């Protein structure tokens, strides 16, 4: 781990040992880094081909190496006074990982302000929600490795609901669309995923803010076999609490004019809905976040 003058803390992985500078085999990414991103980083190095095993050499425990990168990322987030961590060499084999040498450099004085370019996942906004019908589900912010789960979720969303969510007729949510949902800057955009007890996604709500973070747009989708249980109401309430805690002043939802169920729900939640003056096929539901609205943080 090193500190760049422009990008702040960066995580680096690659071939180590005495010849590390000559080999110049490294992959770089910005924290926070989860397990999926750590594995992707490792795969970008040339030494990854050796870690996969060859001839009589057993494959190395690459997952254990990814855990080291995750842990290093967590250290950087929790301790902003760390300027540099050099673990070289780090022995990786079929039995796991062992750090043979390490060096840490810190700031001369304690530092409490984060220098991260990318905001860490706000996992404190994970919660257990209960709907008005008594249905209970878990909600958490999206992670970069959630793309396969999201792809399976959208396969179970009704065609009309897909049209309402993306404001166009689509048969399948593309990789690029899924990537934009999972690879996000949490300062600007966040998706909250609702999970059934069986671990599958049942609902997704996205909040995307303008650069000044005073105005944001919200969009929801619920799985076809989990509708009529109050899930959308509970998820949207959770998102609105998050928006208020972030200082967002206005939240809008863009709805197609035939999506009456969503428009009614938003009006019940304090939104003011009206036809879009620039597009007769759309309605805009708008809510100004005022101090009188009682939104409790988790």
Secondary structure, DSSP 8 states (H G I E B T S, - for coil): -EEETTTEEEEEEE--STTHHHH--EEEEES---HHHHHHHHHTSTTHHHHT-BTTB----HHHHHHHHHHHHHHHHH-TTEEEEEE-SEEEETTEEEES-EEEEE-SS---S---SS----GGG-EEEE-TTS-EEEEEE--GGGHHHHHHHHHTS-HHHHHHHHTS--SS--HHHHHHHHS--TTTEEEEEEE-TTS-EEEEEEEEE-TTSSEEEEEEEE-GGG-SSSHHHHHHHHHHHHHHHTT--EEEEEEETT-HHHHHHHHHTT-EEEEETTEEEEEEEEEE--TTS-----
